[in-house]
Amino acid sequence: MLLAGTARAQAPYVPSEGNLQSRKEFSEHRLGIFLHWGIYSAYAQGEWYLSISKLDPETYSEAAAGFYPARFDAEAWARAFKEAGAGYVTMTSRHHDGFSMFKTAQTPFNIVDATPFGRDVLGELTKAVKGQGMRMHYYYSLIDWIRPDYPKGNSGVAKDPAKADYNAYFEFEKRQIRELMEQYHPQALWFDGQWDQGGRPFDWRMRELYDFIHGIDPDCMIGNNHHSAAVGGEDFQLFEKDLPGENKAGFSGGATVSDTLPLEACETMNNNWGYHVADLNYKSVRELVHLLVRGASKGSNLLLNIGPQANGALPAPALDRLRGLGAWMRTYASTVDGCGISPVPPQSWGVSTKRPGTVFLHILEPAAVPVSGDKGILVIPFQGKPTAVKSFPEGAPLKWKVDKDGFLCITIPTPDPSAIDTVIEIAEASL
């Protein structure tokens, strides 16, 4: 096999006009909802339970026979996501354990054929999400801890190497992906697992897969969580548990941030992607808003994860955070949605976002704002030509000037230390 990433003689990827429009629509909504849901939720130990526990695959698979998410309500889920201000949903169609959350003819190991529930939850959710005017994206794992033809990688459980046949497995993947695209028509596919064969020669044949997908639907966007720079055939760049340009989680140290593709950072609400009964370490609404705003300031979406329970319910703390996000978004969505990188660099007190003709200053750390008397003073480098400065959303005019060194000086009321985000709107003349 060839080394992963080995160049093949092929024409450069040229996205379709519809694909370029899809990219634009993708960036118009900075908040997306990620769903990690599968039979692993029955164990309530997170989505990596099979690999971490070293459970026998046959024993693990028995969870399918008892998987009956009676409280699953696709319409209620979609409404909760819409009311939170999300513009799209990404759900695991198949995770690393190989269990498919949709009706597939390629394997009986799927929610319709292997469970007493017998319903196509991916199909139901897709219909509900699109009915709410949101985009639907599918996560698809490139690895399989149970199928014998997938070569054992760095994760998963022991396998018989004599049964490994990546060519056969690759054809299985293509058949499943064709089903997903022709049955449900997703606007994007989100791949994961290419890191699994790290440290050994391996050709994933990704460009071949990308061309196959774009051959079915050239407008479908493709992203890959391979923890490195985007390559030909990909339509947006992913960052796991990191905002673009950061490497706090250690996954994206070698990933050059694309200056041409849409960006997306995925993050958990608590510590786990899949449902974990003991994991109650949920981020506060304040923390989640700050993640969203900081991401938008870098030109990135935030794909915020929820791990549904085995009974089909969304965890109560997750629903509480969605309501909190929705309350904030109902007032401030226009300061992040469709906004991108501002010429104002990050400050100790926060960040800024920009749309044509307007810059929004987001004061996320009120205590860091310099104070003079009973007023706050913002002194920022500003390359544009301001014409008005006011509070948002109240629209109250604020005192401002450009000093002799070209810095924009704004006098504001002392920020409320309990405020999640104090926003200042700067109108600028077209240059």
Stockholm file with secondary structure:
# STOCKHOLM 1.0

chainA/1-431         MLLAGTARAQAPYVPSEGNLQSRKEFSEHRLGIFLHWGIYSAYAQGEWYLSISKLDPETYSEAAAGFYPARFDAEAWARAFKEAGAGYVTMTSRHHDGFSMFKTAQTPFNIVDATPFGRDVLGELTKAVKGQGMRMHYYYSLIDWIRPDYPKGNSGVAKDPAKADYNAYFEFEKRQIRELMEQYHPQALWFDGQWDQGGRPFDWRMRELYDFIHGIDPDCMIGNNHHSAAVGGEDFQLFEKDLPGENKAGFSGGATVSDTLPLEACETMNNNWGYHVADLNYKSVRELVHLLVRGASKGSNLLLNIGPQANGALPAPALDRLRGLGAWMRTYASTVDGCGISPVPPQSWGVSTKRPGTVFLHILEPAAVPVSGDKGILVIPFQGKPTAVKSFPEGAPLKWKVDKDGFLCITIPTPDPSAIDTVIEIAEASL
#=GR chainA/1-431 SS CCCTTCCCSCCCCCCCHHHHHHHHHHHTCCEEEEECCSGGGGTTBCTTHHHHHTCCHHHHHGGGGGCCCTTCCHHHHHHHHHHTTCSEEEEEEECTTCCBSSCCSSCSCBTTTSSSSCCCHHHHHHHHHHHTTCEEEEEEESCCSSCTTSCCCSSSCCCCGGGCCHHHHHHHHHHHHHHHHHHHCCSEEEEECGGGGTTSCCCCCHHHHHHHHHHHCTTCEEEEECSSCCCTTCSSEEEESSCTTCCSSSSCTTCCCCSSSCEEEEEESSSCSSCBTTCCCCCCHHHHHHHHHHHHHTTEEEEEEECCCTTSCCCHHHHHHHHHHHHHHHHHGGGTTTCEECSSCCBTTEEEEEETTEEEEEECCGGGSCEETTEEEEEEECCSCEEEEEEETTCCBCEEEECTTSEEEEEEECCCTTCSCEEEEEEECCC
#=GC SS_cons         CCCTTCCCSCCCCCCCHHHHHHHHHHHTCCEEEEECCSGGGGTTBCTTHHHHHTCCHHHHHGGGGGCCCTTCCHHHHHHHHHHTTCSEEEEEEECTTCCBSSCCSSCSCBTTTSSSSCCCHHHHHHHHHHHTTCEEEEEEESCCSSCTTSCCCSSSCCCCGGGCCHHHHHHHHHHHHHHHHHHHCCSEEEEECGGGGTTSCCCCCHHHHHHHHHHHCTTCEEEEECSSCCCTTCSSEEEESSCTTCCSSSSCTTCCCCSSSCEEEEEESSSCSSCBTTCCCCCCHHHHHHHHHHHHHTTEEEEEEECCCTTSCCCHHHHHHHHHHHHHHHHHGGGTTTCEECSSCCBTTEEEEEETTEEEEEECCGGGSCEETTEEEEEEECCSCEEEEEEETTCCBCEEEECTTSEEEEEEECCCTTCSCEEEEEEECCC
//
